[in-house]
């Protein structure tokens, strides 16, 4: 495509873009250029076949907006994107080709669409059904006899996720795999970046996953009872019907700020309705999301309880001006035990769109140490700090649920019933 000269592709990216037909997977480490490769493949095929349509999916709008769409906009040559509809989530290119963006927490959103190609970014965070439904949507024909419908996914593996069953480690007929480590993309990364990640993930089970892009069967899970088939469920009721609503907040920075929205029913069952998960989150963005959640719960902002990591007292004080924000009980052992009891009793479930929380349940492991004398490696009673942002936020919220009286159902003069 025109503009190739400015695109710097590694050997692995080049093979994925130009020589991976069928239903391809780019399985790569963090910063291995997965989304970059998927975007280049998108732009190349839409330029090569004018007037064609591509569906682009991802696990959440935050991920799509901050990753997939931003990368596409950055790589598209000037003048290529001639129309953007941010409500319908459709882009039109200069040659009549179209990009249709959809989040895939509910794969059925694809059933009304038809397209020539499909790209699912961070596909391991989506349900396997997203690929099944998506493949049924790429059925439009094209005048060029060489044209073939194609689909591709880009992702860092999450443990031994469902993509391993579909593609295998090395690919299958019609399902090619390009595997890339962070080292394959060294030329495109800042000096010292890889070394910082090596130090961060040294001696943890995440080194193989995050730096090498390998499937990893995590041992020593904190919540081995968590099962996607059991615990990932649609909301059992409207949030307004819950007797208690709580938000847990784990402050980030370079690591993501994580917030979880939990609702507890009269039966004692707890459901996670939403999550917020963003590195470098601004306090204004956090407050705006809390306002949305208060409205969703049908309660005044000042009655929305927000259990926060107590390490940021200034931020908590700022939030307290509008919300019932407080420093959470950080008793880790008690919080983990309570969460485990709720999971075992199937009284703690998570909405499918909470993809980061779901992923963390499968990656949250006890740390290990090596005995200096015997050299034996053993598990400690302390979880690792990596991939624990949503887990910490969940623990803060669960602990707070047991410490505060539930809301009461109040009938307003208008006859409308709300919790207050």
C-alpha positions in Angstrom: 0.0 0.0 0.0 1.1 3.6 -0.4 2.9 4.7 2.6 4.7 1.4 3.2 8.0 3.2 3.5 7.1 4.8 6.8 5.9 1.5 8.4 8.6 -0.4 10.3 7.7 -4.0 10.4 9.7 -6.7 12.2 10.2 -10.0 10.4 7.3 -11.6 12.4 5.0 -8.7 11.6 5.9 -8.8 8.0 5.0 -12.5 7.8 1.7 -11.9 9.5 0.7 -9.0 7.3 1.8 -10.5 3.9 1.9 -14.2 4.3 -0.7 -15.4 6.7 -4.0 -16.1 4.8 -7.1 -17.8 6.2 -7.9 -17.4 9.9 -4.6 -16.1 11.3 -3.4 -15.4 14.9 -0.6 -13.1 15.9 0.3 -14.3 19.3 2.8 -12.0 20.9 4.3 -10.7 24.1 3.6 -7.3 25.5 5.0 -4.6 23.2 5.6 -7.1 20.4 3.6 -5.0 18.0 0.5 -7.1 17.9 -2.0 -4.3 17.3 0.4 -2.5 15.0 0.6 -5.6 12.8 -3.2 -6.1 12.9 -3.7 -2.4 11.8 -1.2 -2.6 9.0 -2.9 -5.8 7.7 -6.2 -3.9 7.9 -5.0 -0.9 6.0 -3.2 -3.0 3.4 -6.3 -5.1 2.5 -8.7 -2.2 2.5 -6.4 -0.4 0.1 -5.8 -3.5 -2.1 -9.6 -4.2 -2.3 -11.4 -0.8 -2.6 -15.0 -0.6 -1.4 -14.7 -3.6 1.0 -15.9 -3.8 4.5 -14.1 -5.0 7.6 -15.4 -5.7 11.1 -13.0 -4.8 13.9 -13.8 -6.2 17.3 -12.3 -6.1 20.8 -13.3 -6.9 24.4 -14.2 -3.4 25.5 -14.6 0.2 24.3 -11.7 1.4 26.5 -9.4 -1.1 24.8 -10.8 -0.3 21.3 -10.6 3.4 21.7 -7.2 3.6 23.5 -5.5 0.8 21.5 -7.0 -0.4 18.3 -8.6 2.7 16.9 -5.8 5.0 18.0 -3.2 2.8 16.3 -5.3 2.7 13.1 -5.6 6.5 13.1 -1.9 6.9 13.7 -0.9 4.6 10.9 -3.4 5.6 8.2 -1.7 8.0 5.7 -3.1 11.6 5.6 -6.4 11.8 3.9 -7.2 8.1 4.1 -9.9 8.4 6.8 -12.5 10.6 5.2 -15.5 9.9 7.5 -15.9 8.9 11.2 -19.2 8.3 12.9 -18.4 8.0 16.6 -21.9 7.0 17.5 -22.4 4.2 14.9 -18.6 3.4 15.2 -18.0 3.4 11.5 -15.0 4.8 9.5 -15.0 5.3 5.8 -11.7 5.4 3.8 -10.9 7.4 0.8 -11.5 4.5 -1.6 -14.9 3.6 -0.2 -13.8 0.8 2.1 -15.4 0.8 5.5 -14.3 -0.2 9.0 -17.1 -1.2 11.5 -16.0 -1.3 15.1 -17.8 -3.4 17.7 -17.2 -4.6 21.3 -17.6 -8.3 21.7 -18.7 -8.8 25.3 -22.0 -9.9 23.6 -20.9 -11.6 20.3 -24.5 -11.5 19.1 -24.0 -7.8 18.1 -22.3 -9.1 15.0 -25.2 -11.2 13.7 -26.8 -8.3 11.8 -23.5 -7.5 9.9 -21.9 -8.7 6.7 -18.3 -8.0 5.8 -15.3 -9.1 3.7 -12.8 -9.4 6.6 -12.7 -9.6 10.4 -10.1 -8.5 12.9 -10.4 -9.2 16.6 -7.8 -7.3 18.7 -6.9 -8.8 22.2 -8.9 -11.8 21.1 -7.9 -13.9 24.2 -9.9 -11.5 26.3 -13.0 -12.2 24.3 -15.2 -15.3 24.5 -14.5 -18.0 21.9 -18.0 -17.5 20.6 -16.9 -14.1 19.3 -14.8 -15.8 16.7 -17.5 -18.4 15.9 -20.1 -15.7 15.3 -17.6 -13.4 13.5 -16.5 -16.0 11.0 -20.2 -16.4 9.9 -20.3 -12.6 9.1 -17.4 -12.6 6.6 -19.3 -13.7 3.5 -19.4 -10.8 1.1 -17.8 -11.5 -2.3 -15.5 -9.4 -4.4 -15.0 -9.0 -8.1 -11.3 -9.8 -8.0 -10.9 -13.6 -8.5 -7.9 -13.7 -6.2 -9.8 -12.3 -3.3 -10.4 -14.5 -0.3 -12.3 -13.6 2.9 -9.8 -13.5 5.8 -10.0 -13.2 9.6 -7.2 -12.5 12.0 -6.8 -12.1 15.8 -4.0 -10.4 17.7 -3.3 -11.0 21.4 -1.0 -11.8 24.3 -2.1 -15.2 25.6 -3.8 -15.2 29.0 -2.7 -18.4 30.7 -3.9 -21.3 28.6 -6.8 -19.5 27.1 -9.3 -20.8 24.4 -7.1 -19.6 21.5 -4.8 -22.6 22.3 -7.6 -25.0 21.4 -8.4 -23.2 18.2 -4.9 -22.5 16.8 -2.6 -24.8 18.8 0.9 -23.5 19.6 2.2 -23.7 16.1 -1.0 -23.3 14.0 -3.3 -25.7 12.1 -4.3 -26.0 8.4 -6.1 -22.8 7.5 -5.3 -21.4 11.0 -1.7 -20.1 10.8 0.0 -18.7 13.8 2.8 -16.1 14.0 4.4 -16.1 17.4 6.5 -13.1 18.5 8.4 -12.3 21.6 9.2 -8.8 22.9 12.7 -9.3 21.6 11.5 -9.6 18.0 10.4 -6.0 18.3 13.4 -4.6 20.1 14.3 -2.1 17.3 10.9 -0.4 17.7 11.1 0.0 21.5 12.7 2.7 23.7 16.1 2.0 25.2 15.8 0.2 28.5 12.2 -0.8 28.0 12.8 -4.5 27.8 15.2 -4.4 30.7 12.6 -2.8 32.9 10.1 -5.5 32.1 12.7 -8.2 32.6 13.3 -6.8 36.1 9.6 -6.5 36.8 8.7 -10.1 35.8 11.9 -11.9 36.8 11.2 -15.0 38.9 7.4 -14.8 38.3 5.3 -17.1 36.2 4.5 -14.1 34.0 7.9 -13.8 32.3 7.0 -16.5 29.7 3.5 -14.9 29.0 4.4 -11.2 29.1 7.9 -11.2 27.5 7.8 -14.4 25.4 4.1 -14.5 24.4 3.8 -18.2 25.5 0.8 -20.0 26.9 1.4 -20.6 30.6 -0.5 -22.9 32.9 -0.4 -20.9 36.1 0.2 -22.9 39.2 -0.6 -21.8 42.7 -3.8 -19.8 41.8 -5.3 -17.8 44.7 -8.8 -18.6 43.4 -8.6 -22.1 41.8 -12.3 -22.4 42.2 -13.0 -19.6 39.7 -14.5 -21.1 36.5 -15.6 -18.9 33.5 -18.5 -21.2 32.8 -19.8 -20.8 36.4 -18.8 -17.4 37.5 -19.0 -15.3 34.3 -22.7 -14.6 34.0 -25.1 -11.9 32.7 -26.4 -9.7 35.5 -29.0 -11.6 37.6 -31.1 -8.4 38.1 -31.0 -4.7 37.4 -28.5 -2.9 39.5 -31.3 -0.8 41.0 -32.8 -4.0 42.5 -29.7 -4.7 44.6 -29.9 -3.9 48.3 -26.3 -2.7 48.4 -24.0 -1.2 45.8 -20.3 -0.7 46.3 -17.3 0.4 44.2 -13.8 -0.9 44.9 -10.8 1.3 43.8 -7.2 0.3 43.4 -5.1 3.3 42.4 -2.7 3.0 39.5 -0.2 5.1 37.8 2.0 3.2 35.4 -0.1 0.2 36.4 -3.8 0.4 35.7 -6.2 2.1 38.1 -8.9 -0.5 38.6 -12.5 0.0 39.8 -15.1 -2.6 40.1 -18.9 -2.0 40.6 -20.6 -4.7 42.8 -24.2 -5.1 43.6 -25.5 -7.4 46.4 -28.9 -8.9 46.3 -31.2 -9.7 49.3 -30.2 -13.3 48.9 -26.6 -12.4 49.6 -25.4 -13.1 46.1 -23.0 -10.5 44.7 -22.5 -9.6 41.0 -19.9 -7.4 39.4 -21.7 -5.2 37.0 -18.9 -3.2 35.5 -15.2 -2.4 35.7 -12.9 0.5 34.9 -9.3 -0.4 34.1 -6.9 2.2 32.7 -3.2 3.1 33.1 -2.6 6.7 33.9 -6.2 7.4 34.8 -7.0 11.0 35.7 -9.1 11.7 38.8 -11.6 13.6 36.7 -12.1 10.5 34.5 -12.5 8.4 37.6 -15.1 10.8 39.0 -17.0 10.8 35.7 -17.2 7.0 35.7 -18.4 7.0 39.3 -21.2 9.5 38.3 -22.3 7.1 35.6 -22.4 4.2 38.0 -24.4 6.2 40.6 -26.9 7.0 37.9 -27.0 3.3 36.9 -27.7 2.3 40.5 -30.4 5.0 40.8 -28.9 6.6 43.9 -27.6 10.1 44.6 -23.8 10.4 44.0 -23.3 11.2 47.7 -24.7 7.7 48.6 -22.4 5.8 46.3 -20.0 4.0 48.6 -16.4 3.9 47.2 -13.9 1.7 49.0 -10.5 3.0 48.1 -6.9 1.8 48.6 -5.8 4.1 51.4 -2.4 4.9 49.8 -3.9 8.1 48.1 -5.5 10.2 50.9 -5.6 13.3 48.8 -7.5 11.5 46.0 -9.9 10.0 48.5 -10.5 13.4 50.1 -11.3 14.8 46.6 -13.7 12.1 45.8 -15.4 12.5 49.2 -16.6 15.9 48.1 -19.1 14.1 45.8 -19.2 10.5 46.9 -19.1 8.4 50.0 -15.4 7.6 49.5 -13.3 6.1 52.3 -10.1 4.1 52.9 -10.9 0.4 52.5 -10.0 -2.4 55.0 -6.8 -3.8 53.5 -6.8 -7.0 55.5 -5.6 -9.2 52.6 -6.0 -12.6 54.2 -9.5 -11.9 55.4 -10.5 -10.4 52.0 -9.1 -13.3 50.0 -10.8 -15.8 52.3 -14.2 -14.0 51.9 -13.9 -13.8 48.1 -12.9 -17.5 48.0 -16.0 -18.4 50.1 -18.3 -16.4 47.8 -16.8 -18.0 44.7 -17.0 -21.5 46.1 -20.7 -21.0 47.0 -21.3 -19.5 43.6 -22.4 -16.3 45.2 -19.9 -14.1 43.4 -20.3 -13.7 39.6 -18.9 -11.3 37.0 -20.4 -9.8 33.9 -18.8 -10.9 30.6 -17.7 -7.3 29.7 -15.4 -7.2 32.8 -12.6 -8.8 30.8 -9.7 -7.6 32.9 -11.2 -8.8 36.1 -11.9 -12.2 34.5 -8.4 -12.5 33.2 -6.9 -11.6 36.6 -8.9 -14.4 38.3 -7.0 -16.8 36.1 -3.6 -15.2 36.7 -3.6 -14.2 40.4 -1.1 -16.6 42.1 0.7 -17.0 45.4 4.3 -15.8 45.3 7.1 -18.3 45.7 10.4 -18.3 47.4 13.5 -20.5 47.4 14.8 -21.8 50.7 18.4 -20.6 51.1 19.6 -23.8 52.7 17.7 -26.5 50.9 17.1 -24.6 47.6 13.5 -25.9 47.6 11.0 -23.5 46.0 7.8 -23.1 48.1 4.6 -21.1 47.9 4.1 -18.3 50.4 0.8 -17.0 51.8 1.3 -13.7 49.9 0.0 -13.2 46.4 2.1 -11.6 43.7 1.7 -7.9 43.0 1.5 -8.2 39.2 -1.9 -8.6 37.5 -3.7 -7.9 40.8 -5.3 -4.5 40.2 -8.9 -5.7 39.8 -8.3 -8.4 42.4 -7.4 -5.8 45.0 -10.3 -3.5 44.0 -12.7 -6.5 44.3 -11.3 -7.4 47.8 -11.8 -3.8 49.0 -15.4 -3.8 47.8 -16.2 -7.2 49.3 -14.8 -6.2 52.7 -16.8 -3.0 52.7 -20.0 -4.9 51.9 -19.8 -6.6 55.3 -19.2 -3.4 57.2 -22.1 -1.1 56.1 -25.9 -1.4 56.4 -27.7 -2.1 53.1 -29.7 0.7 51.5 -33.4 0.9 52.2 -36.1 1.0 49.6 -37.7 4.5 49.8 -40.9 5.6 48.1 -40.7 9.1 46.7 -43.8 11.4 46.7 -44.1 10.7 43.0 -44.5 7.1 43.8 -41.1 6.1 42.3 -39.2 3.7 44.5 -35.4 4.1 44.8 -32.7 2.8 47.2 -31.3 5.4 49.5 
